[in-house]
Amino acid sequence: MTKLALFDLDHTLLPIDSDYEWGAFTLRIGWCDAQDFARQNDAFYADYQAGTLDIHEYVRFATQAFRQRGPEEAAQAHARFMREVVQPAIRPEALALLQRHRDAGDRLVIVTATNEFVTRPIAQALGVSDLIAVELARDAQGWFTGEILGTPSMREGKVTRLQQWLQAQGLSLSTVETTFYSDSRNDLPLLQCVTHPVATNPDDTLRGVARDRGWPILDLFPKA
């Protein structure tokens, strides 16, 4: 049986929220009005933590700054973001966890509610080639529009997107053995579908659910 090791990204493999930190980074480099952006970014992050985020509204907001800058400037900024923010946040504990699953012959997949622009280079830095992220629609020139393409990989959408990904591989949830690591109550729909759910650096709600259901709890590292 094929074995999959599925990982949420933010606060699971990384001790930061990459989406939030990307927003803060664009603020630091002067792409946004400081007061207005910080207020909106903080509000969206609070909604996410509470499980009430409108992801379509958030993605329009979160992608606006780099969409306005164009592909070349956006790519240069993201490379700097990787150097200054993401690489220092990659912990040996996370790399060791990924390596244990590689050594066991598992196929690694990151399943995240953060958009593909932010997360694809992060997945590459972690050595994970399979990424299920929020896909972004593109215009006729191939640049991002700010809209989401297909089902967003958030809450129940993570289950849908994983099922679609498995179908494309000629697989299904019933024919694979799955382990899923996540920190968030937002991921309960997928945690309940996999063979081996692991509450990883869990928020208070998920920690309580994991205790009630006898799921393993992994405190990989303290949250930032």
MDAnalysis code that builds the backbone (N, CA, C; Angstrom):
import MDAnalysis as mda
import numpy as np

u = mda.Universe.empty(672, n_residues=224, atom_resindex=np.repeat(np.arange(224), 3), trajectory=True)
u.add_TopologyAttr("name", ["N", "CA", "C"] * 224)
u.add_TopologyAttr("resid", np.arange(1, 225))
u.add_TopologyAttr("resname", ["MET", "THR", "LYS", "LEU", "ALA", "LEU", "PHE", "ASP", "LEU", "ASP", "HIS", "THR", "LEU", "LEU", "PRO", "ILE", "ASP", "SER", "ASP", "TYR", "GLU", "TRP", "GLY", "ALA", "PHE", "THR", "LEU", "ARG", "ILE", "GLY", "TRP", "CYS", "ASP", "ALA", "GLN", "ASP", "PHE", "ALA", "ARG", "GLN", "ASN", "ASP", "ALA", "PHE", "TYR", "ALA", "ASP", "TYR", "GLN", "ALA", "GLY", "THR", "LEU", "ASP", "ILE", "HIS", "GLU", "TYR", "VAL", "ARG", "PHE", "ALA", "THR", "GLN", "ALA", "PHE", "ARG", "GLN", "ARG", "GLY", "PRO", "GLU", "GLU", "ALA", "ALA", "GLN", "ALA", "HIS", "ALA", "ARG", "PHE", "MET", "ARG", "GLU", "VAL", "VAL", "GLN", "PRO", "ALA", "ILE", "ARG", "PRO", "GLU", "ALA", "LEU", "ALA", "LEU", "LEU", "GLN", "ARG", "HIS", "ARG", "ASP", "ALA", "GLY", "ASP", "ARG", "LEU", "VAL", "ILE", "VAL", "THR", "ALA", "THR", "ASN", "GLU", "PHE", "VAL", "THR", "ARG", "PRO", "ILE", "ALA", "GLN", "ALA", "LEU", "GLY", "VAL", "SER", "ASP", "LEU", "ILE", "ALA", "VAL", "GLU", "LEU", "ALA", "ARG", "ASP", "ALA", "GLN", "GLY", "TRP", "PHE", "THR", "GLY", "GLU", "ILE", "LEU", "GLY", "THR", "PRO", "SER", "MET", "ARG", "GLU", "GLY", "LYS", "VAL", "THR", "ARG", "LEU", "GLN", "GLN", "TRP", "LEU", "GLN", "ALA", "GLN", "GLY", "LEU", "SER", "LEU", "SER", "THR", "VAL", "GLU", "THR", "THR", "PHE", "TYR", "SER", "ASP", "SER", "ARG", "ASN", "ASP", "LEU", "PRO", "LEU", "LEU", "GLN", "CYS", "VAL", "THR", "HIS", "PRO", "VAL", "ALA", "THR", "ASN", "PRO", "ASP", "ASP", "THR", "LEU", "ARG", "GLY", "VAL", "ALA", "ARG", "ASP", "ARG", "GLY", "TRP", "PRO", "ILE", "LEU", "ASP", "LEU", "PHE", "PRO", "LYS", "ALA"])
u.atoms.positions = np.array([
    [0.844, -1.203, 0.000],
    [0.000, 0.000, 0.000],
    [0.874, 1.246, 0.000],
    [0.511, 2.199, -0.865],
    [1.220, 3.476, -0.898],
    [1.041, 4.198, 0.426],
    [2.131, 4.768, 0.931],
    [2.076, 5.526, 2.170],
    [2.377, 6.986, 1.890],
    [1.496, 7.845, 2.381],
    [1.657, 9.283, 2.221],
    [1.867, 9.929, 3.577],
    [2.822, 10.835, 3.632],
    [3.008, 11.682, 4.810],
    [2.599, 13.094, 4.419],
    [1.495, 13.550, 4.981],
    [0.916, 14.854, 4.663],
    [1.256, 15.846, 5.772],
    [1.582, 17.055, 5.373],
    [1.998, 18.062, 6.348],
    [1.318, 19.391, 6.061],
    [0.666, 19.951, 7.062],
    [0.352, 21.362, 7.023],
    [1.687, 22.100, 7.096],
    [1.690, 23.370, 6.722],
    [2.957, 24.108, 6.679],
    [3.129, 25.040, 7.872],
    [2.264, 26.046, 7.972],
    [2.467, 27.108, 8.958],
    [2.165, 26.636, 10.372],
    [3.117, 26.837, 11.267],
    [3.061, 26.393, 12.660],
    [3.072, 24.865, 12.797],
    [3.299, 24.169, 11.692],
    [3.438, 22.718, 11.747],
    [4.864, 22.360, 11.354],
    [5.230, 22.587, 10.089],
    [6.625, 22.420, 9.675],
    [7.445, 23.679, 9.939],
    [6.787, 24.821, 9.907],
    [7.453, 26.091, 10.223],
    [6.895, 26.649, 11.527],
    [7.724, 27.288, 12.329],
    [7.226, 27.906, 13.566],
    [6.644, 29.297, 13.330],
    [6.386, 29.631, 12.086],
    [5.820, 30.920, 11.705],
    [4.625, 30.673, 10.787],
    [3.844, 31.727, 10.547],
    [2.807, 31.690, 9.535],
    [3.364, 32.396, 8.303],
    [3.664, 31.632, 7.251],
    [4.349, 32.200, 6.086],
    [3.493, 33.243, 5.386],
    [2.194, 33.044, 5.365],
    [1.301, 34.002, 4.721],
    [1.329, 35.334, 5.466],
    [1.185, 35.274, 6.774],
    [1.225, 36.479, 7.586],
    [2.590, 37.167, 7.471],
    [3.657, 36.362, 7.530],
    [5.003, 36.935, 7.475],
    [5.303, 37.547, 6.115],
    [4.764, 36.958, 5.043],
    [4.932, 37.568, 3.724],
    [4.271, 38.941, 3.707],
    [3.082, 39.036, 4.274],
    [2.420, 40.328, 4.350],
    [3.232, 41.339, 5.135],
    [3.764, 40.908, 6.269],
    [4.585, 41.802, 7.077],
    [5.858, 42.212, 6.335],
    [6.397, 41.291, 5.561],
    [7.603, 41.582, 4.773],
    [7.319, 42.645, 3.711],
    [6.187, 42.509, 3.001],
    [5.866, 43.513, 1.982],
    [5.652, 44.884, 2.624],
    [5.200, 44.874, 3.848],
    [5.058, 46.132, 4.578],
    [6.424, 46.743, 4.858],
    [7.375, 45.901, 5.285],
    [8.712, 46.404, 5.613],
    [9.441, 46.958, 4.400],
    [9.194, 46.390, 3.232],
    [9.912, 46.866, 2.041],
    [9.161, 47.996, 1.338],
    [8.092, 48.480, 1.970],
    [7.436, 49.687, 1.490],
    [6.424, 49.498, 0.386],
    [5.889, 48.297, 0.246],
    [4.915, 48.036, -0.802],
    [3.492, 48.442, -0.406],
    [3.253, 48.696, 0.864],
    [1.889, 48.912, 1.342],
    [1.863, 50.094, 2.305],
    [0.676, 50.659, 2.453],
    [0.460, 51.661, 3.486],
    [0.516, 50.973, 4.852],
    [1.414, 51.412, 5.679],
    [1.721, 50.685, 6.909],
    [0.503, 50.514, 7.815],
    [-0.172, 51.600, 8.114],
    [-1.257, 51.532, 9.093],
    [-2.424, 50.688, 8.582],
    [-2.829, 50.919, 7.340],
    [-3.979, 50.207, 6.789],
    [-3.673, 48.726, 6.602],
    [-2.483, 48.429, 6.080],
    [-2.149, 47.034, 5.825],
    [-2.029, 46.246, 7.123],
    [-1.340, 46.802, 8.093],
    [-1.162, 46.096, 9.354],
    [-2.502, 45.804, 10.019],
    [-3.419, 46.768, 9.955],
    [-4.735, 46.553, 10.548],
    [-5.466, 45.401, 9.872],
    [-5.475, 45.394, 8.549],
    [-6.188, 44.343, 7.818],
    [-5.500, 42.986, 7.981],
    [-4.185, 42.985, 7.911],
    [-3.453, 41.724, 8.027],
    [-3.692, 41.087, 9.393],
    [-3.639, 41.880, 10.448],
    [-3.874, 41.363, 11.794],
    [-5.303, 40.830, 11.936],
    [-6.262, 41.523, 11.331],
    [-7.657, 41.095, 11.423],
    [-7.874, 39.772, 10.700],
    [-7.296, 39.628, 9.506],
    [-7.428, 38.370, 8.776],
    [-6.771, 37.220, 9.545],
    [-5.618, 37.481, 10.146],
    [-4.917, 36.437, 10.893],
    [-5.745, 35.993, 12.095],
    [-6.376, 36.947, 12.764],
    [-7.245, 36.602, 13.895],
    [-8.427, 35.764, 13.431],
    [-8.984, 36.101, 12.261],
    [-10.076, 35.301, 11.705],
    [-9.621, 33.877, 11.421],
    [-8.406, 33.735, 10.869],
    [-7.888, 32.396, 10.583],
    [-7.758, 31.580, 11.861],
    [-7.178, 32.193, 12.886],
    [-6.998, 31.476, 14.142],
    [-8.335, 31.074, 14.746],
    [-9.376, 31.882, 14.503],
    [-10.703, 31.587, 15.037],
    [-11.500, 30.646, 14.145],
    [-10.948, 30.332, 12.953],
    [-11.644, 29.444, 12.029],
    [-12.760, 30.119, 11.260],
    [-12.699, 31.451, 11.106],
    [-13.775, 32.191, 10.441],
    [-13.287, 32.960, 9.208],
    [-12.114, 32.645, 8.701],
    [-11.532, 33.408, 7.607],
    [-12.315, 33.231, 6.308],
    [-12.632, 34.340, 5.630],
    [-13.140, 34.325, 4.262],
    [-11.919, 34.289, 3.351],
    [-11.594, 33.100, 2.844],
    [-10.318, 32.949, 2.146],
    [-10.296, 33.679, 0.812],
    [-11.426, 33.806, 0.139],
    [-11.443, 34.537, -1.133],
    [-11.118, 36.008, -0.916],
    [-11.743, 36.586, 0.102],
    [-11.452, 37.983, 0.434],
    [-10.006, 38.141, 0.864],
    [-9.530, 37.180, 1.655],
    [-8.156, 37.288, 2.136],
    [-7.145, 37.174, 0.997],
    [-7.356, 36.244, 0.082],
    [-6.394, 36.053, -1.007],
    [-6.310, 37.292, -1.896],
    [-7.437, 37.945, -2.151],
    [-7.383, 39.196, -2.908],
    [-6.498, 40.220, -2.199],
    [-6.691, 40.312, -0.895],
    [-5.883, 41.245, -0.099],
    [-4.415, 40.828, -0.074],
    [-4.153, 39.548, 0.177],
    [-2.788, 39.077, 0.391],
    [-1.939, 39.115, -0.869],
    [-2.578, 39.024, -2.026],
    [-1.823, 38.998, -3.282],
    [-1.732, 40.359, -3.961],
    [-2.437, 41.330, -3.438],
    [-2.532, 42.623, -4.126],
    [-1.164, 43.272, -4.327],
    [-0.342, 43.279, -3.299],
    [0.931, 43.996, -3.375],
    [1.843, 43.409, -4.441],
    [1.999, 42.089, -4.454],
    [2.922, 41.524, -5.447],
    [2.314, 41.510, -6.848],
    [0.981, 41.423, -6.939],
    [0.355, 41.477, -8.260],
    [0.601, 42.834, -8.919],
    [0.568, 43.880, -8.126],
    [0.782, 45.221, -8.664],
    [2.230, 45.447, -9.094],
    [3.157, 44.694, -8.507],
    [4.577, 44.885, -8.817],
    [5.020, 44.156, -10.081],
    [4.306, 43.094, -10.449],
    [4.676, 42.344, -11.644],
    [5.599, 41.192, -11.339],
    [5.752, 40.267, -12.309],
    [6.478, 39.011, -12.059],
    [7.927, 39.183, -11.630],
    [8.676, 40.052, -12.299],
    [10.111, 40.152, -12.011],
    [10.364, 40.702, -10.617],
    [9.732, 41.814, -10.293],
    [9.945, 42.409, -8.972],
    [9.397, 41.511, -7.867],
    [8.270, 40.835, -8.140],
    [7.700, 39.924, -7.147],
    [8.643, 38.757, -6.871],
    [9.239, 38.201, -7.915],
    [10.161, 37.078, -7.739],
    [11.394, 37.505, -6.946],
    [11.916, 38.676, -7.236],
    [13.081, 39.172, -6.505],
    [12.757, 39.378, -5.026],
    [11.575, 39.920, -4.755],
    [11.172, 40.135, -3.367],
    [10.992, 38.807, -2.643],
    [10.415, 37.826, -3.327],
    [10.208, 36.537, -2.666],
    [11.540, 35.858, -2.365],
    [12.502, 35.974, -3.249],
    [13.819, 35.397, -2.978],
    [14.434, 36.036, -1.732],
    [14.260, 37.339, -1.584],
    [14.747, 38.022, -0.381],
    [13.981, 37.547, 0.847],
    [12.666, 37.391, 0.714],
    [11.831, 36.871, 1.801],
    [12.318, 35.494, 2.249],
    [12.678, 34.654, 1.301],
    [13.197, 33.333, 1.650],
    [14.484, 33.457, 2.455],
    [15.373, 34.319, 2.021],
    [16.664, 34.480, 2.701],
    [16.499, 35.057, 4.104],
    [15.667, 36.083, 4.220],
    [15.605, 36.843, 5.466],
    [14.617, 36.284, 6.484],
    [13.556, 35.625, 6.009],
    [12.482, 35.205, 6.910],
    [12.337, 33.688, 6.986],
    [12.238, 33.037, 5.839],
    [11.905, 31.608, 5.846],
    [13.095, 30.743, 6.222],
    [14.215, 30.928, 5.561],
    [15.365, 30.063, 5.848],
    [15.762, 30.081, 7.322],
    [15.799, 31.250, 7.994],
    [16.123, 31.233, 9.430],
    [15.074, 30.517, 10.275],
    [13.849, 30.339, 9.733],
    [12.777, 29.699, 10.497],
    [12.712, 28.187, 10.288],
    [13.472, 27.668, 9.341],
    [13.449, 26.228, 9.098],
    [14.239, 25.533, 10.205],
    [13.560, 24.715, 10.968],
    [14.153, 24.099, 12.150],
    [14.659, 22.684, 11.854],
    [15.735, 22.283, 12.513],
    [16.232, 20.914, 12.319],
    [15.218, 19.848, 12.710],
    [14.355, 20.154, 13.686],
    [13.338, 19.169, 14.090],
    [12.380, 18.860, 12.938],
    [12.025, 19.902, 12.185],
    [11.123, 19.703, 11.040],
    [11.819, 18.928, 9.932],
    [13.068, 19.281, 9.660],
    [13.811, 18.559, 8.626],
    [13.994, 17.091, 9.005],
    [14.218, 16.831, 10.277],
    [14.384, 15.447, 10.736],
    [13.087, 14.657, 10.590],
    [11.957, 15.300, 10.877],
    [10.665, 14.637, 10.718],
    [10.423, 14.275, 9.254],
    [10.684, 15.207, 8.363],
    [10.543, 14.921, 6.936],
    [11.459, 13.771, 6.516],
    [12.689, 13.791, 7.011],
    [13.648, 12.762, 6.612],
    [13.236, 11.391, 7.124],
    [12.645, 11.328, 8.297],
    [12.189, 10.024, 8.814],
    [11.155, 9.404, 7.881],
    [10.279, 10.237, 7.352],
    [9.278, 9.704, 6.430],
    [9.896, 9.343, 5.077],
    [10.867, 10.113, 4.630],
    [11.565, 9.723, 3.395],
    [12.250, 8.374, 3.582],
    [12.926, 8.217, 4.704],
    [13.653, 6.973, 4.969],
    [12.709, 5.781, 5.045],
    [11.457, 6.033, 5.458],
    [10.464, 4.966, 5.547],
    [9.810, 4.673, 4.193],
    [10.197, 5.432, 3.170],
    [9.647, 5.215, 1.843],
    [8.330, 5.907, 1.587],
    [7.937, 6.837, 2.471],
    [6.674, 7.549, 2.304],
    [6.818, 8.651, 1.253],
    [5.733, 8.951, 0.587],
    [5.690, 10.092, -0.325],
    [5.229, 11.306, 0.466],
    [5.969, 12.396, 0.381],
    [5.707, 13.589, 1.176],
    [4.871, 14.590, 0.387],
    [3.863, 15.151, 1.050],
    [2.990, 16.145, 0.430],
    [2.714, 17.249, 1.453],
    [2.942, 18.486, 1.071],
    [2.522, 19.623, 1.897],
    [1.124, 20.038, 1.449],
    [0.212, 20.167, 2.411],
    [-1.171, 20.559, 2.139],
    [-1.443, 21.817, 2.957],
    [-1.522, 22.957, 2.289],
    [-1.562, 24.229, 3.004],
    [-2.658, 25.148, 2.478],
    [-3.170, 25.987, 3.353],
    [-4.163, 26.987, 2.968],
    [-3.525, 28.284, 2.493],
    [-2.203, 28.335, 2.480],
    [-1.490, 29.504, 1.969],
    [-1.309, 29.359, 0.460],
    [-1.288, 30.470, -0.239],
    [-1.300, 30.414, -1.703],
    [0.023, 29.917, -2.290],
    [-0.067, 29.463, -3.535],
    [1.059, 28.825, -4.208],
    [2.247, 29.764, -4.410],
    [1.996, 31.067, -4.622],
    [3.101, 31.998, -4.827],
    [4.013, 32.031, -3.611],
    [3.409, 32.094, -2.438],
    [4.194, 32.149, -1.208],
    [4.845, 30.807, -0.900],
    [4.131, 29.702, -1.127],
    [4.553, 28.425, -0.551],
    [5.390, 27.529, -1.450],
    [5.312, 27.694, -2.778],
    [6.060, 26.762, -3.622],
    [7.569, 26.824, -3.354],
    [8.170, 28.009, -3.264],
    [9.595, 28.046, -2.938],
    [9.901, 27.482, -1.543],
    [8.960, 27.613, -0.613],
    [9.182, 27.053, 0.725],
    [9.179, 25.538, 0.667],
    [8.227, 24.951, -0.050],
    [8.196, 23.498, -0.207],
    [9.496, 23.004, -0.832],
    [9.990, 23.726, -1.833],
    [11.244, 23.343, -2.472],
    [12.398, 23.399, -1.483],
    [12.408, 24.435, -0.642],
    [13.476, 24.558, 0.357],
    [13.442, 23.423, 1.371],
    [12.251, 22.889, 1.631],
    [12.091, 21.767, 2.551],
    [12.315, 20.419, 1.861],
    [12.538, 20.449, 0.560],
    [12.772, 19.217, -0.174],
    [11.513, 18.426, -0.460],
    [10.360, 19.108, -0.500],
    [9.082, 18.436, -0.758],
    [8.577, 18.887, -2.128],
    [8.484, 17.953, -3.061],
    [8.109, 18.313, -4.427],
    [6.602, 18.373, -4.639],
    [5.827, 17.654, -3.814],
    [4.378, 17.633, -3.977],
    [3.744, 18.663, -3.046],
    [3.061, 19.626, -3.648],
    [2.456, 20.729, -2.889],
    [0.997, 20.879, -3.299],
    [0.118, 20.852, -2.306],
    [-1.283, 21.214, -2.498],
    [-1.485, 22.519, -1.746],
    [-1.643, 23.602, -2.497],
    [-1.794, 24.937, -1.919],
    [-2.979, 25.616, -2.586],
    [-3.318, 26.806, -2.120],
    [-4.351, 27.581, -2.792],
    [-3.812, 27.984, -4.167],
    [-4.452, 27.520, -5.214],
    [-4.034, 27.843, -6.567],
    [-4.651, 29.171, -6.986],
    [-3.878, 29.951, -7.717],
    [-4.288, 31.299, -8.091],
    [-4.612, 31.362, -9.580],
    [-5.721, 32.003, -9.892],
    [-6.097, 32.192, -11.288],
    [-5.139, 33.178, -11.948],
    [-4.972, 33.014, -13.252],
    [-4.074, 33.871, -14.025],
    [-4.822, 34.531, -15.175],
    [-4.302, 35.677, -15.603],
    [-4.909, 36.389, -16.730],
    [-4.312, 35.879, -18.042],
    [-4.654, 36.537, -19.145],
    [-4.195, 36.089, -20.462],
    [-2.682, 36.193, -20.602],
    [-2.060, 37.053, -19.828],
    [-0.599, 37.189, -19.856],
    [0.103, 36.224, -18.900],
    [-0.688, 35.446, -18.170],
    [-0.118, 34.459, -17.269],
    [0.182, 34.978, -15.876],
    [-0.277, 36.186, -15.556],
    [-0.019, 36.751, -14.222],
    [-1.259, 36.601, -13.355],
    [-1.041, 36.604, -12.053],
    [-2.098, 36.327, -11.098],
    [-3.159, 37.434, -11.077],
    [-4.428, 37.027, -10.937],
    [-5.544, 37.979, -10.934],
    [-6.013, 38.348, -9.532],
    [-5.663, 37.543, -8.544],
    [-6.172, 37.757, -7.188],
    [-7.317, 36.843, -6.835],
    [-7.838, 36.099, -7.820],
    [-8.902, 35.144, -7.560],
    [-8.324, 33.747, -7.348],
    [-9.098, 32.903, -6.714],
    [-8.687, 31.530, -6.455],
    [-9.131, 30.647, -7.605],
    [-8.262, 29.744, -8.022],
    [-8.575, 28.777, -9.063],
    [-9.032, 27.479, -8.411],
    [-10.258, 27.082, -8.688],
    [-10.769, 25.827, -8.135],
    [-11.090, 25.950, -6.654],
    [-11.052, 24.823, -5.977],
    [-11.394, 24.759, -4.558],
    [-10.204, 25.199, -3.713],
    [-10.378, 26.154, -2.813],
    [-9.269, 26.538, -1.936],
    [-8.950, 25.426, -0.944],
    [-7.683, 25.186, -0.726],
    [-7.246, 24.103, 0.170],
    [-7.278, 24.579, 1.618],
    [-8.489, 24.773, 2.113],
    [-8.691, 25.226, 3.489],
    [-9.894, 24.506, 4.070],
    [-9.784, 24.102, 5.329],
    [-10.833, 23.365, 6.016],
    [-11.270, 22.173, 5.151],
    [-12.584, 22.039, 4.854],
    [-13.061, 20.912, 4.059],
    [-12.421, 20.883, 2.671],
    [-11.980, 22.045, 2.203],
    [-11.328, 22.114, 0.897],
    [-10.040, 21.323, 0.832],
    [-9.373, 21.138, 1.965],
    [-8.166, 20.309, 1.955],
    [-8.506, 18.860, 1.620],
    [-9.634, 18.383, 2.103],
    [-10.068, 17.017, 1.786],
    [-10.368, 16.912, 0.295],
    [-11.103, 17.886, -0.225],
    [-11.448, 17.881, -1.651],
    [-10.204, 17.913, -2.517],
    [-9.286, 18.814, -2.210],
    [-8.077, 18.947, -3.028],
    [-7.192, 17.710, -2.923],
    [-7.115, 17.105, -1.740],
    [-6.337, 15.874, -1.615],
    [-6.972, 14.761, -2.433],
    [-8.294, 14.657, -2.385],
    [-8.975, 13.625, -3.174],
    [-8.733, 13.832, -4.666],
    [-8.749, 15.083, -5.111],
    [-8.474, 15.375, -6.516],
    [-7.038, 15.009, -6.872],
    [-6.125, 15.324, -5.993],
    [-4.711, 14.998, -6.228],
    [-4.513, 13.484, -6.282],
    [-5.129, 12.769, -5.357],
    [-5.023, 11.314, -5.349],
    [-5.608, 10.711, -6.621],
    [-6.748, 11.213, -7.040],
    [-7.375, 10.703, -8.259],
    [-6.444, 10.864, -9.455],
    [-5.754, 11.989, -9.517],
    [-4.807, 12.216, -10.613],
    [-3.639, 11.237, -10.576],
    [-3.357, 10.680, -9.387],
    [-2.288, 9.685, -9.236],
    [-2.815, 8.263, -9.398],
    [-4.123, 8.128, -9.658],
    [-4.728, 6.804, -9.729],
    [-4.926, 6.173, -8.370],
    [-5.082, 7.008, -7.335],
    [-5.217, 6.532, -5.964],
    [-6.490, 7.091, -5.346],
    [-6.783, 6.674, -4.127],
    [-7.893, 7.225, -3.354],
    [-7.550, 7.083, -1.885],
    [-8.309, 7.766, -1.041],
    [-8.061, 7.679, 0.396],
    [-8.195, 6.245, 0.905],
    [-9.020, 5.461, 0.251],
    [-9.227, 4.076, 0.697],
    [-8.098, 3.141, 0.270],
    [-7.230, 3.600, -0.632],
    [-6.169, 2.724, -1.131],
    [-4.773, 3.153, -0.691],
    [-4.699, 4.174, 0.165],
    [-3.406, 4.627, 0.659],
    [-3.432, 4.682, 2.185],
    [-2.264, 4.583, 2.777],
    [-2.110, 4.787, 4.220],
    [-1.581, 6.204, 4.414],
    [-2.317, 7.001, 5.165],
    [-2.007, 8.422, 5.268],
    [-1.723, 8.834, 6.701],
    [-0.693, 9.639, 6.848],
    [-0.401, 10.313, 8.116],
    [-0.464, 11.810, 7.842],
    [-1.158, 12.542, 8.691],
    [-1.290, 13.982, 8.501],
    [-0.911, 14.717, 9.772],
    [0.016, 15.651, 9.636],
    [0.481, 16.488, 10.735],
    [-0.107, 17.885, 10.588],
    [-0.772, 18.385, 11.623],
    [-1.311, 19.748, 11.585],
    [-1.418, 20.319, 12.985],
    [-1.355, 21.660, 13.017],
    [-1.475, 22.379, 14.293],
    [-2.858, 22.951, 14.534],
    [-3.732, 22.936, 13.508],
    [-4.884, 23.839, 13.525],
    [-6.230, 23.148, 13.576],
    [-7.135, 23.751, 14.311],
    [-8.535, 23.316, 14.325],
    [-9.141, 23.372, 12.924],
    [-8.620, 24.267, 12.074],
    [-9.125, 24.363, 10.708],
    [-8.913, 23.076, 9.918],
    [-7.981, 22.239, 10.368],
    [-7.661, 21.013, 9.636],
    [-8.354, 19.779, 10.186],
    [-9.310, 19.960, 11.073],
    [-10.043, 18.802, 11.594],
    [-10.722, 17.977, 10.502],
    [-11.295, 18.580, 9.451],
    [-11.896, 17.747, 8.412],
    [-10.923, 16.741, 7.805],
    [-9.686, 17.173, 7.523],
    [-8.718, 16.243, 6.947],
    [-8.143, 15.305, 8.001],
    [-7.906, 15.802, 9.193],
    [-7.397, 14.938, 10.257],
    [-8.335, 13.760, 10.503],
    [-9.626, 13.989, 10.359],
    [-10.610, 12.939, 10.602],
    [-10.691, 11.931, 9.452],
    [-10.070, 12.265, 8.312],
    [-10.143, 11.390, 7.132],
    [-8.931, 10.494, 6.964],
    [-7.831, 10.809, 7.629],
    [-6.593, 10.083, 7.365],
    [-6.456, 8.878, 8.288],
    [-5.490, 8.020, 7.943],
    [-5.243, 6.827, 8.744],
    [-4.644, 7.182, 10.096],
    [-3.677, 8.102, 10.075],
    [-2.944, 8.453, 11.290],
    [-2.919, 9.973, 11.456],
    [-3.859, 10.560, 12.194],
    [-3.798, 11.994, 12.472],
    [-2.796, 12.280, 13.588],
    [-2.021, 13.344, 13.413],
    [-1.057, 13.744, 14.440],
    [-1.235, 15.239, 14.704],
    [-1.696, 15.583, 15.889],
    [-1.828, 16.993, 16.274],
    [-0.431, 17.521, 16.588],
    [0.043, 18.434, 15.774],
    [1.433, 18.870, 15.829],
    [1.499, 20.339, 16.228],
    [2.162, 20.633, 17.339],
    [2.157, 21.995, 17.883],
    [0.729, 22.528, 17.940],
    [-0.227, 21.765, 18.465],
    [-1.646, 22.075, 18.241],
    [-2.125, 23.311, 18.990],
    [-3.098, 23.994, 18.360],
    [-3.788, 25.058, 19.084],
    [-4.632, 24.423, 20.186],
    [-5.178, 25.241, 21.053],
    [-5.873, 24.712, 22.228],
    [-7.053, 23.823, 21.849],
    [-7.796, 24.226, 20.825],
    [-8.947, 23.428, 20.409],
    [-8.521, 22.070, 19.886],
    [-7.530, 22.056, 19.002],
    [-7.064, 20.784, 18.446],
    [-6.424, 19.919, 19.521],
    [-5.723, 20.522, 20.445],
    [-5.114, 19.726, 21.520],
    [-6.195, 19.005, 22.327],
    [-7.286, 19.712, 22.597],
    [-8.371, 19.086, 23.334],
    [-9.028, 17.959, 22.563],
    [-9.246, 18.172, 21.267],
    [-9.828, 17.124, 20.427],
    [-8.910, 15.914, 20.378],
    [-7.622, 16.162, 20.216],
    [-6.661, 15.062, 20.140],
    [-6.651, 14.246, 21.433],
    [-6.715, 14.921, 22.554],
    [-6.755, 14.204, 23.826],
    [-8.027, 13.364, 23.945],
    [-9.145, 13.944, 23.537],
    [-10.419, 13.223, 23.627],
    [-10.443, 11.993, 22.737],
    [-9.809, 12.094, 21.583],
    [-9.878, 11.009, 20.599],
    [-8.669, 10.077, 20.638],
    [-7.720, 10.382, 21.496],
    [-6.543, 9.532, 21.604],
    [-5.561, 9.673, 20.461],
    [-5.592, 10.830, 19.774],
    [-4.630, 11.068, 18.707],
    [-3.271, 11.423, 19.300],
    [-2.186, 11.040, 18.635],
    [-0.863, 11.479, 19.102],
    [-0.748, 13.002, 19.062],
    [-0.035, 13.535, 20.030],
    [0.262, 14.971, 20.068],
    [1.772, 15.123, 19.989],
    [2.221, 15.865, 18.982],
    [3.647, 16.086, 18.764],
    [3.940, 17.567, 18.942],
    [4.682, 17.898, 19.985],
    [5.148, 19.265, 20.155],
    [6.532, 19.352, 19.542],
    [6.532, 19.614, 18.242],
    [7.788, 19.591, 17.476],
    [8.696, 20.724, 17.881],
    [8.114, 21.907, 18.104],
    [8.851, 23.065, 18.593],
    [7.863, 24.097, 19.094],
    [8.284, 24.994, 19.960],
    [7.369, 26.028, 20.442],
    [6.918, 26.915, 19.297],
    [5.686, 27.375, 19.348],
    [5.207, 28.305, 18.330],
    [5.888, 29.657, 18.510],
    [6.113, 30.305, 17.357],
    [6.690, 31.659, 17.405],
    [5.635, 32.656, 17.852],
])
